[in-house]
C-alpha cells in the first residue's frame, strides 16, 4: 500500500469542504499522511484511512514537512507507535479528532475542558501529556 485509494482521497476532499485542513483558507493541493509511511511505503492497514490523512495547501504542507516538532505538537504528524484516530489535532483552527469513517469530532467547549487537546474531561478519555483546564 503506497497511498490513499481514490475513495479515501474523495473522503478527505469531501471532509475538507474544499479548504486546506490546517489553515482553512486556501484550496488543498496535496494529500498528506499524518503518520509517515517511510521509504517504500507501509503494510499497516490504517495507513490510508481518512484519520491518517489531511488535504493541505502547498504552504501548510511545506510547514508540516519543515517544522516537524511543531507539526507533531499540533497533531498534523503522528508518531509511528500511535494510531491516527487516537491523536487530536488542530483542525482548521480548533482541536478535533478525525475518525476512520471521515467524520470530524469537535469536542464541546466549556468547563472541564483539556487545554491541550480540547477534550471535555468528563466525557472523553484524558490523553497522556494533557493539562486539565
The first five atom37 places (N, CA, C, CB, O) and aatype in JSON, in Angstrom:
{
  "aatype": [20, 20, 20, 20, 20, 20, 20, 20, 20, 20, 20, 20, 20, 20, 20, 20, 20, 20, 20, 20, 20, 20, 20, 20, 20, 20, 20, 20, 20, 20, 20, 20, 20, 20, 20, 20, 20, 20, 20, 20, 20, 20, 20, 20, 20, 20, 20, 20, 20, 20, 20, 20, 20, 20, 20, 20, 20, 20, 20, 20, 20, 20, 20, 20, 20, 20, 20, 20, 20, 20, 20, 20, 20, 20, 20, 20, 20, 20, 20, 20, 20, 20, 20, 20, 20, 20, 20, 20, 20, 20, 20, 20, 20, 20, 20, 20, 20, 20, 20, 20, 20, 20, 20, 20, 20, 20, 20, 20, 20, 20, 20, 20, 20, 20, 20, 20, 20, 20, 20, 20, 20, 20, 20, 20, 20, 20, 20, 20, 20, 20, 20, 20, 20],
  "atom_mask": [
    [1, 1, 1, 1, 1],
    [1, 1, 1, 1, 1],
    [1, 1, 1, 1, 1],
    [1, 1, 1, 1, 1],
    [1, 1, 1, 1, 1],
    [1, 1, 1, 1, 1],
    [1, 1, 1, 1, 1],
    [1, 1, 1, 1, 1],
    [1, 1, 1, 1, 1],
    [1, 1, 1, 1, 1],
    [1, 1, 1, 1, 1],
    [1, 1, 1, 1, 1],
    [1, 1, 1, 1, 1],
    [1, 1, 1, 1, 1],
    [1, 1, 1, 1, 1],
    [1, 1, 1, 1, 1],
    [1, 1, 1, 1, 1],
    [1, 1, 1, 1, 1],
    [1, 1, 1, 1, 1],
    [1, 1, 1, 1, 1],
    [1, 1, 1, 1, 1],
    [1, 1, 1, 1, 1],
    [1, 1, 1, 1, 1],
    [1, 1, 1, 1, 1],
    [1, 1, 1, 1, 1],
    [1, 1, 1, 1, 1],
    [1, 1, 1, 1, 1],
    [1, 1, 1, 1, 1],
    [1, 1, 1, 1, 1],
    [1, 1, 1, 1, 1],
    [1, 1, 1, 1, 1],
    [1, 1, 1, 1, 1],
    [1, 1, 1, 1, 1],
    [1, 1, 1, 1, 1],
    [1, 1, 1, 1, 1],
    [1, 1, 1, 1, 1],
    [1, 1, 1, 1, 1],
    [1, 1, 1, 1, 1],
    [1, 1, 1, 1, 1],
    [1, 1, 1, 1, 1],
    [1, 1, 1, 1, 1],
    [1, 1, 1, 1, 1],
    [1, 1, 1, 1, 1],
    [1, 1, 1, 1, 1],
    [1, 1, 1, 1, 1],
    [1, 1, 1, 1, 1],
    [1, 1, 1, 1, 1],
    [1, 1, 1, 1, 1],
    [1, 1, 1, 1, 1],
    [1, 1, 1, 1, 1],
    [1, 1, 1, 1, 1],
    [1, 1, 1, 1, 1],
    [1, 1, 1, 1, 1],
    [1, 1, 1, 1, 1],
    [1, 1, 1, 1, 1],
    [1, 1, 1, 1, 1],
    [1, 1, 1, 1, 1],
    [1, 1, 1, 1, 1],
    [1, 1, 1, 1, 1],
    [1, 1, 1, 1, 1],
    [1, 1, 1, 1, 1],
    [1, 1, 1, 1, 1],
    [1, 1, 1, 1, 1],
    [1, 1, 1, 1, 1],
    [1, 1, 1, 1, 1],
    [1, 1, 1, 1, 1],
    [1, 1, 1, 1, 1],
    [1, 1, 1, 1, 1],
    [1, 1, 1, 1, 1],
    [1, 1, 1, 1, 1],
    [1, 1, 1, 1, 1],
    [1, 1, 1, 1, 1],
    [1, 1, 1, 1, 1],
    [1, 1, 1, 1, 1],
    [1, 1, 1, 1, 1],
    [1, 1, 1, 1, 1],
    [1, 1, 1, 1, 1],
    [1, 1, 1, 1, 1],
    [1, 1, 1, 1, 1],
    [1, 1, 1, 1, 1],
    [1, 1, 1, 1, 1],
    [1, 1, 1, 1, 1],
    [1, 1, 1, 1, 1],
    [1, 1, 1, 1, 1],
    [1, 1, 1, 1, 1],
    [1, 1, 1, 1, 1],
    [1, 1, 1, 1, 1],
    [1, 1, 1, 1, 1],
    [1, 1, 1, 1, 1],
    [1, 1, 1, 1, 1],
    [1, 1, 1, 1, 1],
    [1, 1, 1, 1, 1],
    [1, 1, 1, 1, 1],
    [1, 1, 1, 1, 1],
    [1, 1, 1, 1, 1],
    [1, 1, 1, 1, 1],
    [1, 1, 1, 1, 1],
    [1, 1, 1, 1, 1],
    [1, 1, 1, 1, 1],
    [1, 1, 1, 1, 1],
    [1, 1, 1, 1, 1],
    [1, 1, 1, 1, 1],
    [1, 1, 1, 1, 1],
    [1, 1, 1, 1, 1],
    [1, 1, 1, 1, 1],
    [1, 1, 1, 1, 1],
    [1, 1, 1, 1, 1],
    [1, 1, 1, 1, 1],
    [1, 1, 1, 1, 1],
    [1, 1, 1, 1, 1],
    [1, 1, 1, 1, 1],
    [1, 1, 1, 1, 1],
    [1, 1, 1, 1, 1],
    [1, 1, 1, 1, 1],
    [1, 1, 1, 1, 1],
    [1, 1, 1, 1, 1],
    [1, 1, 1, 1, 1],
    [1, 1, 1, 1, 1],
    [1, 1, 1, 1, 1],
    [1, 1, 1, 1, 1],
    [1, 1, 1, 1, 1],
    [1, 1, 1, 1, 1],
    [1, 1, 1, 1, 1],
    [1, 1, 1, 1, 1],
    [1, 1, 1, 1, 1],
    [1, 1, 1, 1, 1],
    [1, 1, 1, 1, 1],
    [1, 1, 1, 1, 1],
    [1, 1, 1, 1, 1],
    [1, 1, 1, 1, 1],
    [1, 1, 1, 1, 1],
    [1, 1, 1, 1, 1],
    [1, 1, 1, 1, 1]
  ],
  "atom_positions": [
    [[0.85, -1.18, 0.0], [0.0, 0.0, 0.0], [0.89, 1.24, 0.0], [-0.96, 0.0, 1.22], [1.69, 1.44, 0.91]],
    [[0.74, 2.05, -1.01], [1.63, 3.21, -1.08], [0.92, 4.54, -0.96], [2.38, 3.17, -2.36], [1.58, 5.56, -0.76]],
    [[-0.38, 4.58, -1.06], [-1.07, 5.86, -0.98], [-2.56, 5.68, -0.75], [-0.85, 6.67, -2.23], [-3.07, 4.56, -0.7]],
    [[-3.24, 6.81, -0.62], [-4.68, 6.78, -0.4], [-5.38, 6.24, -1.65], [-5.21, 8.19, -0.05], [-5.0, 6.56, -2.77]],
    [[-6.4, 5.42, -1.43], [-7.21, 4.96, -2.56], [-8.0, 6.14, -3.09], [-8.16, 3.79, -2.14], [-8.09, 7.18, -2.44]],
    [[-8.56, 5.97, -4.27], [-9.39, 7.02, -4.85], [-10.56, 7.34, -3.92], [-9.9, 6.6, -6.25], [-10.92, 8.5, -3.75]],
    [[-11.16, 6.3, -3.33], [-12.3, 6.51, -2.43], [-11.88, 7.26, -1.16], [-12.93, 5.15, -2.04], [-12.57, 8.18, -0.73]],
    [[-10.74, 6.88, -0.57], [-10.26, 7.57, 0.63], [-9.91, 9.01, 0.33], [-9.04, 6.85, 1.21], [-10.2, 9.91, 1.12]],
    [[-9.29, 9.25, -0.81], [-8.95, 10.63, -1.21], [-10.22, 11.47, -1.35], [-8.14, 10.63, -2.54], [-10.24, 12.64, -0.98]],
    [[-11.28, 10.86, -1.9], [-12.54, 11.6, -2.05], [-13.14, 11.94, -0.69], [-13.54, 10.78, -2.88], [-13.7, 13.02, -0.51]],
    [[-13.03, 11.02, 0.28], [-13.5, 11.3, 1.64], [-12.74, 12.5, 2.22], [-13.31, 10.05, 2.55], [-13.35, 13.37, 2.84]],
    [[-11.42, 12.54, 2.01], [-10.62, 13.67, 2.51], [-11.07, 14.97, 1.87], [-9.13, 13.43, 2.24], [-11.21, 15.98, 2.55]],
    [[-11.29, 14.96, 0.58], [-11.72, 16.17, -0.14], [-13.09, 16.61, 0.36], [-11.75, 15.93, -1.66], [-13.31, 17.8, 0.61]],
    [[-14.02, 15.66, 0.49], [-15.36, 15.99, 0.98], [-15.31, 16.54, 2.41], [-16.28, 14.76, 0.92], [-15.97, 17.53, 2.72]],
    [[-14.52, 15.89, 3.27], [-14.4, 16.32, 4.67], [-13.86, 17.74, 4.76], [-13.49, 15.36, 5.45], [-14.28, 18.5, 5.62]],
    [[-12.95, 18.1, 3.89], [-12.29, 19.4, 3.95], [-13.19, 20.57, 3.57], [-11.09, 19.4, 3.07], [-12.91, 21.72, 3.91]],
    [[-14.27, 20.28, 2.86], [-15.13, 21.36, 2.4], [-14.45, 22.24, 1.36], [-15.58, 22.2, 3.57], [-14.83, 23.39, 1.17]],
    [[-13.44, 21.71, 0.69], [-12.74, 22.45, -0.34], [-11.67, 23.4, 0.17], [-13.71, 23.21, -1.14], [-11.17, 24.24, -0.58]],
    [[-11.32, 23.26, 1.46], [-10.31, 24.13, 2.05], [-9.23, 23.3, 2.73], [-10.94, 25.1, 3.07], [-9.48, 22.18, 3.17]],
    [[-8.04, 23.86, 2.8], [-6.93, 23.21, 3.5], [-7.38, 22.85, 4.91], [-5.67, 24.14, 3.53], [-8.01, 23.66, 5.59]],
    [[-7.04, 21.65, 5.35], [-7.49, 21.2, 6.66], [-6.64, 21.73, 7.81], [-7.5, 19.7, 6.71], [-6.93, 21.45, 8.97]],
    [[-5.61, 22.5, 7.51], [-4.86, 23.19, 8.57], [-5.3, 24.64, 8.65], [-3.34, 23.1, 8.31], [-5.82, 25.08, 9.67]],
    [[-5.09, 25.4, 7.59], [-5.38, 26.84, 7.66], [-6.84, 27.15, 7.4], [-4.52, 27.6, 6.65], [-7.35, 28.17, 7.88]],
    [[-7.54, 26.3, 6.67], [-8.95, 26.53, 6.39], [-9.2, 27.7, 5.45], [-9.68, 26.76, 7.66], [-10.32, 28.21, 5.38]],
    [[-8.16, 28.14, 4.74], [-8.33, 29.33, 3.89], [-8.05, 29.07, 2.41], [-7.42, 30.41, 4.38], [-8.73, 29.64, 1.56]],
    [[-7.09, 28.24, 2.1], [-6.7, 28.01, 0.71], [-7.23, 26.67, 0.22], [-5.16, 28.07, 0.57], [-7.46, 25.76, 1.01]],
    [[-7.42, 26.55, -1.09], [-7.82, 25.23, -1.61], [-6.69, 24.23, -1.44], [-8.23, 25.33, -3.09], [-5.52, 24.58, -1.59]],
    [[-7.02, 22.98, -1.12], [-5.96, 21.98, -0.93], [-5.35, 21.55, -2.26], [-6.53, 20.75, -0.2], [-6.03, 21.5, -3.29]],
    [[-4.06, 21.23, -2.21], [-3.37, 20.75, -3.4], [-2.65, 19.43, -3.15], [-2.37, 21.79, -3.89], [-2.3, 18.72, -4.09]],
    [[-2.43, 19.08, -1.87], [-1.64, 17.9, -1.52], [-2.38, 17.01, -0.52], [-0.29, 18.31, -0.94], [-3.07, 17.51, 0.37]],
    [[-2.23, 15.7, -0.69], [-2.72, 14.75, 0.32], [-1.53, 14.41, 1.22], [-3.34, 13.44, -0.35], [-0.44, 14.08, 0.74]],
    [[-1.74, 14.49, 2.52], [-0.66, 14.31, 3.5], [-1.0, 13.17, 4.44], [-0.42, 15.61, 4.29], [-2.11, 13.09, 4.95]],
    [[-0.03, 12.28, 4.68], [-0.18, 11.22, 5.69], [0.3, 11.77, 7.03], [0.63, 9.93, 5.29], [1.44, 12.21, 7.15]],
    [[-0.56, 11.74, 8.04], [-0.18, 12.22, 9.37], [0.9, 11.33, 9.98], [-1.42, 12.26, 10.29], [1.86, 11.83, 10.55]],
    [[0.74, 10.03, 9.87], [1.79, 9.12, 10.31], [2.57, 8.74, 9.07], [1.2, 7.85, 11.06], [2.05, 8.02, 8.21]],
    [[3.8, 9.2, 8.96], [4.57, 8.97, 7.74], [4.67, 7.49, 7.38], [5.97, 9.55, 7.89], [4.72, 6.62, 8.26]],
    [[4.69, 7.23, 6.09], [4.71, 5.85, 5.59], [6.11, 5.27, 5.54], [4.1, 5.79, 4.23], [6.24, 4.04, 5.49]],
    [[7.12, 6.06, 5.54], [8.53, 5.64, 5.43], [8.85, 5.31, 3.98], [8.82, 4.42, 6.33], [7.96, 5.12, 3.16]],
    [[10.12, 5.26, 3.68], [10.56, 4.96, 2.32], [10.06, 3.57, 1.92], [12.11, 5.03, 2.21], [10.21, 2.61, 2.67]],
    [[9.48, 3.47, 0.75], [8.99, 2.18, 0.28], [7.57, 1.87, 0.69], [9.88, 1.1, 0.77], [7.04, 0.82, 0.31]],
    [[6.93, 2.75, 1.46], [5.54, 2.53, 1.86], [5.4, 1.74, 3.14], [4.81, 1.83, 0.77], [6.38, 1.55, 3.86]],
    [[4.19, 1.28, 3.41], [3.9, 0.53, 4.62], [2.82, -0.5, 4.34], [3.47, 1.47, 5.76], [2.07, -0.38, 3.37]],
    [[2.74, -1.5, 5.19], [1.68, -2.51, 5.08], [0.61, -2.32, 6.16], [2.27, -3.91, 5.18], [-0.34, -3.1, 6.23]],
    [[0.76, -1.3, 7.0], [-0.21, -1.08, 8.08], [-1.58, -0.76, 7.5], [0.26, 0.05, 9.02], [-1.72, 0.1, 6.63]],
    [[-2.59, -1.45, 8.0], [-3.94, -1.3, 7.47], [-4.5, 0.1, 7.64], [-4.86, -2.29, 8.14], [-5.29, 0.55, 6.81]],
    [[-4.11, 0.81, 8.7], [-4.68, 2.14, 8.93], [-3.9, 3.27, 8.25], [-4.74, 2.4, 10.41], [-4.23, 4.44, 8.43]],
    [[-2.88, 2.93, 7.48], [-2.04, 3.96, 6.85], [-2.81, 4.85, 5.89], [-0.89, 3.31, 6.12], [-2.5, 6.03, 5.75]],
    [[-3.8, 4.3, 5.22], [-4.51, 5.06, 4.2], [-5.98, 5.32, 4.55], [-4.44, 4.33, 2.88], [-6.8, 5.58, 3.67]],
    [[-6.29, 5.25, 5.85], [-7.64, 5.6, 6.3], [-7.75, 7.12, 6.44], [-7.96, 4.9, 7.66], [-6.74, 7.8, 6.62]],
    [[-8.96, 7.65, 6.35], [-9.14, 9.1, 6.47], [-8.57, 9.72, 7.75], [-10.59, 9.42, 6.37], [-8.17, 10.88, 7.74]],
    [[-8.54, 8.97, 8.86], [-7.98, 9.53, 10.1], [-6.49, 9.81, 9.99], [-8.23, 8.58, 11.27], [-5.96, 10.62, 10.75]],
    [[-5.82, 9.17, 9.05], [-4.39, 9.37, 8.86], [-4.09, 10.37, 7.75], [-3.72, 8.05, 8.57], [-2.93, 10.62, 7.43]],
    [[-5.12, 10.94, 7.16], [-4.9, 11.83, 6.03], [-5.42, 13.23, 6.24], [-5.51, 11.26, 4.82], [-6.39, 13.46, 6.97]],
    [[-4.77, 14.16, 5.58], [-5.21, 15.55, 5.51], [-5.0, 16.02, 4.09], [-4.43, 16.46, 6.54], [-4.03, 15.63, 3.44]],
    [[-5.9, 16.86, 3.59], [-5.63, 17.55, 2.34], [-5.22, 18.97, 2.7], [-6.87, 17.53, 1.37], [-5.93, 19.66, 3.43]],
    [[-4.07, 19.38, 2.17], [-3.44, 20.63, 2.58], [-3.09, 21.5, 1.38], [-2.2, 20.35, 3.4], [-2.88, 21.01, 0.27]],
    [[-3.04, 22.8, 1.63], [-2.5, 23.7, 0.62], [-0.98, 23.52, 0.61], [-2.9, 25.2, 0.9], [-0.41, 22.98, 1.56]],
    [[-0.36, 23.96, -0.42], [1.09, 23.77, -0.56], [1.86, 24.42, 0.59], [1.58, 24.35, -1.89], [2.82, 23.83, 1.08]],
    [[1.45, 25.62, 1.04], [2.16, 26.3, 2.12], [2.07, 25.52, 3.43], [1.6, 27.71, 2.31], [3.07, 25.38, 4.14]],
    [[0.88, 25.03, 3.76], [0.73, 24.27, 5.01], [1.47, 22.94, 4.95], [-0.76, 24.03, 5.31], [2.04, 22.5, 5.95]],
    [[1.47, 22.3, 3.78], [2.2, 21.04, 3.65], [3.7, 21.3, 3.83], [1.92, 20.38, 2.28], [4.39, 20.5, 4.45]],
    [[4.19, 22.39, 3.29], [5.61, 22.75, 3.47], [5.91, 23.01, 4.94], [5.97, 23.99, 2.62], [6.96, 22.61, 5.43]],
    [[4.99, 23.69, 5.64], [5.16, 23.95, 7.07], [5.28, 22.64, 7.85], [3.99, 24.79, 7.61], [6.18, 22.49, 8.67]],
    [[4.39, 21.7, 7.59], [4.41, 20.41, 8.28], [5.73, 19.69, 8.05], [3.24, 19.53, 7.82], [6.32, 19.16, 8.98]],
    [[6.19, 19.68, 6.81], [7.4, 18.93, 6.48], [8.68, 19.63, 6.97], [7.48, 18.73, 4.99], [9.67, 18.95, 7.24]],
    [[8.67, 20.95, 7.1], [9.88, 21.67, 7.5], [9.96, 21.9, 9.01], [9.94, 22.99, 6.79], [11.05, 22.12, 9.54]],
    [[8.82, 21.87, 9.72], [8.8, 22.11, 11.16], [8.11, 20.93, 11.84], [8.08, 23.46, 11.51], [7.0, 21.05, 12.36]],
    [[8.79, 19.8, 11.83], [8.19, 18.55, 12.25], [7.78, 18.53, 13.73], [9.13, 17.43, 11.98], [6.72, 18.0, 14.05]],
    [[8.58, 19.07, 14.62], [8.2, 19.09, 16.05], [6.97, 19.95, 16.26], [9.37, 19.63, 16.91], [6.08, 19.59, 17.03]],
    [[6.9, 21.07, 15.59], [5.73, 21.96, 15.62], [4.5, 21.19, 15.13], [5.97, 23.24, 14.74], [3.43, 21.27, 15.74]],
    [[4.66, 20.44, 14.04], [3.56, 19.66, 13.47], [3.15, 18.51, 14.39], [3.95, 19.12, 12.09], [1.96, 18.2, 14.5]],
    [[4.11, 17.87, 15.03], [3.79, 16.8, 15.99], [2.98, 17.35, 17.16], [5.08, 16.13, 16.51], [2.03, 16.72, 17.61]],
    [[3.36, 18.53, 17.65], [2.67, 19.14, 18.78], [1.23, 19.49, 18.45], [3.41, 20.39, 19.22], [0.38, 19.54, 19.35]],
    [[0.93, 19.72, 17.2], [-0.42, 20.08, 16.77], [-1.18, 18.91, 16.15], [-0.35, 21.21, 15.78], [-2.31, 19.08, 15.68]],
    [[-0.57, 17.72, 16.14], [-1.25, 16.52, 15.65], [-1.27, 16.37, 14.14], [-2.63, 16.51, 16.14], [-1.9, 15.45, 13.63]],
    [[-0.59, 17.25, 13.42], [-0.55, 17.14, 11.96], [0.38, 16.02, 11.53], [-0.11, 18.46, 11.33], [0.28, 15.51, 10.41]],
    [[1.3, 15.65, 12.42], [2.12, 14.45, 12.26], [1.85, 13.56, 13.47], [3.65, 14.8, 12.14], [1.58, 14.05, 14.56]],
    [[1.94, 12.25, 13.26], [1.68, 11.27, 14.31], [2.89, 10.34, 14.38], [0.35, 10.47, 14.02], [3.41, 9.92, 13.35]],
    [[3.32, 10.03, 15.58], [4.47, 9.12, 15.76], [4.1, 7.7, 15.33], [4.94, 9.13, 17.23], [2.93, 7.32, 15.33]],
    [[5.11, 6.94, 14.95], [4.9, 5.59, 14.41], [4.11, 4.67, 15.35], [6.24, 4.96, 14.12], [3.32, 3.86, 14.86]],
    [[4.27, 4.77, 16.64], [3.57, 3.88, 17.56], [2.14, 4.29, 17.87], [4.33, 3.79, 18.81], [1.47, 3.61, 18.65]],
    [[1.66, 5.37, 17.28], [0.33, 5.89, 17.6], [-0.66, 5.6, 16.48], [0.4, 7.38, 17.87], [-0.29, 5.49, 15.31]],
    [[-1.92, 5.5, 16.87], [-2.99, 5.36, 15.9], [-3.53, 6.75, 15.58], [-4.13, 4.42, 16.43], [-3.9, 7.48, 16.5]],
    [[-3.59, 7.15, 14.32], [-4.06, 8.49, 13.98], [-5.45, 8.84, 14.52], [-4.06, 8.64, 12.49], [-5.71, 9.99, 14.84]],
    [[-6.33, 7.85, 14.63], [-7.68, 8.13, 15.13], [-7.7, 8.43, 16.63], [-8.59, 6.96, 14.84], [-8.72, 8.87, 17.16]],
    [[-6.56, 8.2, 17.32], [-6.47, 8.49, 18.75], [-5.73, 9.8, 19.05], [-5.77, 7.36, 19.45], [-5.66, 10.22, 20.2]],
    [[-5.2, 10.44, 18.02], [-4.36, 11.62, 18.23], [-5.12, 12.88, 17.81], [-3.04, 11.5, 17.45], [-5.41, 13.06, 16.63]],
    [[-5.44, 13.75, 18.77], [-6.12, 15.01, 18.43], [-5.21, 15.91, 17.6], [-6.56, 15.75, 19.71], [-3.98, 15.79, 17.65]],
    [[-5.82, 16.79, 16.83], [-5.05, 17.72, 16.02], [-5.76, 19.06, 15.95], [-4.84, 17.16, 14.61], [-6.96, 19.16, 16.2]],
    [[-5.01, 20.09, 15.62], [-5.61, 21.39, 15.35], [-6.14, 21.32, 13.93], [-4.56, 22.58, 15.54], [-5.38, 21.21, 12.97]],
    [[-7.47, 21.38, 13.81], [-8.14, 21.21, 12.53], [-8.86, 22.51, 12.19], [-9.14, 20.02, 12.57], [-9.85, 22.87, 12.83]],
    [[-8.36, 23.21, 11.2], [-8.93, 24.49, 10.77], [-9.15, 25.41, 11.97], [-10.24, 24.26, 10.02], [-10.19, 26.08, 12.07]],
    [[-8.16, 25.45, 12.87], [-8.17, 26.39, 13.98], [-8.67, 25.89, 15.31], [-8.96, 27.53, 13.61], [-8.56, 26.6, 16.31]],
    [[-9.23, 24.68, 15.37], [-9.76, 24.14, 16.62], [-9.29, 22.7, 16.82], [-11.31, 24.21, 16.63], [-9.04, 21.98, 15.85]],
    [[-9.17, 22.29, 18.09], [-8.81, 20.91, 18.37], [-9.94, 19.99, 17.94], [-8.49, 20.72, 19.87], [-11.11, 20.29, 18.14]],
    [[-9.56, 18.86, 17.35], [-10.53, 17.89, 16.87], [-9.86, 16.52, 16.8], [-11.1, 18.3, 15.48], [-8.65, 16.39, 16.99]],
    [[-10.67, 15.5, 16.54], [-10.18, 14.15, 16.29], [-10.82, 13.69, 14.99], [-10.51, 13.17, 17.48], [-12.02, 13.89, 14.77]],
    [[-10.02, 13.07, 14.14], [-10.51, 12.55, 12.87], [-10.82, 11.07, 13.01], [-9.48, 12.78, 11.73], [-10.02, 10.31, 13.55]],
    [[-11.98, 10.67, 12.53], [-12.36, 9.26, 12.63], [-12.0, 8.52, 11.35], [-13.87, 9.12, 12.92], [-11.72, 9.13, 10.32]],
    [[-12.01, 7.21, 11.44], [-11.69, 6.38, 10.29], [-12.75, 6.45, 9.19], [-11.51, 4.95, 10.72], [-12.47, 6.12, 8.04]],
    [[-13.97, 6.89, 9.53], [-15.02, 7.0, 8.51], [-15.05, 8.38, 7.85], [-16.37, 6.69, 9.13], [-15.89, 8.63, 6.99]],
    [[-14.16, 9.27, 8.26], [-14.08, 10.58, 7.63], [-14.79, 11.7, 8.37], [-14.64, 10.5, 6.27], [-14.8, 12.84, 7.9]],
    [[-15.37, 11.41, 9.52], [-16.01, 12.47, 10.28], [-14.99, 13.17, 11.18], [-17.17, 11.9, 11.13], [-13.92, 12.64, 11.48]],
    [[-15.35, 14.37, 11.6], [-14.51, 15.19, 12.46], [-15.25, 15.38, 13.78], [-14.17, 16.58, 11.8], [-16.38, 15.88, 13.8]],
    [[-14.62, 14.98, 14.89], [-15.21, 15.19, 16.21], [-14.6, 16.46, 16.79], [-14.97, 13.97, 17.15], [-13.39, 16.53, 17.01]],
    [[-15.44, 17.44, 17.05], [-15.01, 18.67, 17.71], [-15.61, 18.65, 19.1], [-15.46, 19.96, 16.9], [-16.83, 18.7, 19.26]],
    [[-14.76, 18.58, 20.12], [-15.27, 18.46, 21.49], [-16.03, 19.71, 21.91], [-14.11, 18.2, 22.45], [-15.78, 20.8, 21.4]],
    [[-16.95, 19.55, 22.84], [-17.69, 20.7, 23.34], [-16.76, 21.62, 24.12], [-18.86, 20.26, 24.21], [-15.82, 21.16, 24.77]],
    [[-17.04, 22.9, 24.07], [-16.24, 23.84, 24.86], [-16.89, 23.97, 26.24], [-16.14, 25.24, 24.16], [-18.02, 23.54, 26.45]],
    [[-16.16, 24.56, 27.14], [-16.73, 24.78, 28.46], [-15.85, 24.27, 29.57], [-18.07, 24.14, 28.55], [-14.71, 23.88, 29.36]],
    [[-16.41, 24.3, 30.77], [-15.68, 23.88, 31.96], [-15.23, 22.44, 31.89], [-16.53, 24.08, 33.18], [-15.92, 21.59, 31.33]],
    [[-14.07, 22.17, 32.45], [-13.55, 20.82, 32.48], [-12.85, 20.42, 31.2], [-14.65, 19.87, 32.77], [-12.46, 19.27, 31.03]],
    [[-12.7, 21.37, 30.3], [-12.08, 21.07, 29.01], [-10.57, 21.06, 29.13], [-12.52, 22.09, 27.95], [-9.98, 21.92, 29.79]],
    [[-9.94, 20.09, 28.5], [-8.49, 20.0, 28.49], [-7.92, 21.1, 27.6], [-8.03, 18.6, 28.0], [-8.31, 21.22, 26.44]],
    [[-7.02, 21.88, 28.13], [-6.45, 22.99, 27.37], [-5.57, 22.51, 26.23], [-5.66, 23.9, 28.29], [-5.45, 23.2, 25.21]],
    [[-4.96, 21.36, 26.37], [-4.03, 20.91, 25.34], [-4.73, 20.22, 24.17], [-3.02, 19.97, 25.94], [-4.48, 20.57, 23.02]],
    [[-5.59, 19.25, 24.46], [-6.19, 18.5, 23.35], [-7.63, 18.88, 23.08], [-6.11, 17.04, 23.63], [-8.19, 18.46, 22.07]],
    [[-8.23, 19.68, 23.95], [-9.58, 20.15, 23.7], [-10.69, 19.19, 24.08], [-9.72, 20.47, 22.29], [-11.86, 19.49, 23.84]],
    [[-10.37, 18.05, 24.67], [-11.41, 17.11, 25.05], [-12.08, 17.53, 26.34], [-10.84, 15.72, 25.19], [-11.44, 18.03, 27.27]],
    [[-13.36, 17.31, 26.38], [-14.13, 17.55, 27.59], [-13.82, 16.41, 28.54], [-15.68, 17.66, 27.29], [-14.19, 15.27, 28.27]],
    [[-13.16, 16.68, 29.64], [-12.63, 15.66, 30.54], [-13.71, 14.71, 31.04], [-11.93, 16.31, 31.71], [-13.45, 13.52, 31.21]],
    [[-14.91, 15.21, 31.3], [-15.97, 14.34, 31.84], [-16.46, 13.31, 30.83], [-17.14, 15.19, 32.3], [-16.96, 12.26, 31.24]],
    [[-16.34, 13.57, 29.53], [-16.93, 12.66, 28.55], [-15.93, 11.9, 27.7], [-17.82, 13.42, 27.66], [-16.3, 10.96, 27.01]],
    [[-14.69, 12.29, 27.73], [-13.7, 11.64, 26.88], [-12.5, 11.18, 27.7], [-13.24, 12.59, 25.77], [-12.19, 11.73, 28.76]],
    [[-11.84, 10.16, 27.2], [-10.63, 9.67, 27.85], [-9.57, 10.78, 27.8], [-10.12, 8.37, 27.16], [-9.29, 11.35, 26.74]],
    [[-8.99, 11.06, 28.96], [-7.96, 12.07, 29.01], [-6.68, 11.52, 28.4], [-7.72, 12.55, 30.46], [-6.34, 10.36, 28.64]],
    [[-5.98, 12.3, 27.65], [-4.81, 11.85, 26.91], [-3.52, 12.15, 27.66], [-4.78, 12.49, 25.55], [-3.41, 13.17, 28.35]],
    [[-2.54, 11.26, 27.51], [-1.25, 11.42, 28.15], [-0.62, 12.76, 27.76], [-0.31, 10.26, 27.78], [-0.63, 13.14, 26.59]],
    [[-0.07, 13.46, 28.74], [0.6, 14.72, 28.47], [-0.3, 15.94, 28.46], [1.3, 14.63, 27.19], [0.18, 17.06, 28.32]],
    [[-1.61, 15.74, 28.6], [-2.53, 16.86, 28.59], [-2.58, 17.54, 29.95], [-3.91, 16.41, 28.19], [-2.2, 16.96, 30.97]],
    [[-3.05, 18.76, 29.94], [-3.22, 19.52, 31.18], [-4.7, 19.81, 31.37], [-2.39, 20.84, 31.16], [-5.37, 20.27, 30.44]],
    [[-5.2, 19.54, 32.55], [-6.62, 19.77, 32.81], [-6.86, 21.26, 32.88], [-7.08, 19.08, 34.12], [-6.16, 21.98, 33.6]],
    [[-7.86, 21.72, 32.14], [-8.19, 23.15, 32.09], [-9.27, 23.5, 33.06], [-8.6, 23.55, 30.7], [-9.67, 24.66, 33.14]]
  ]
}
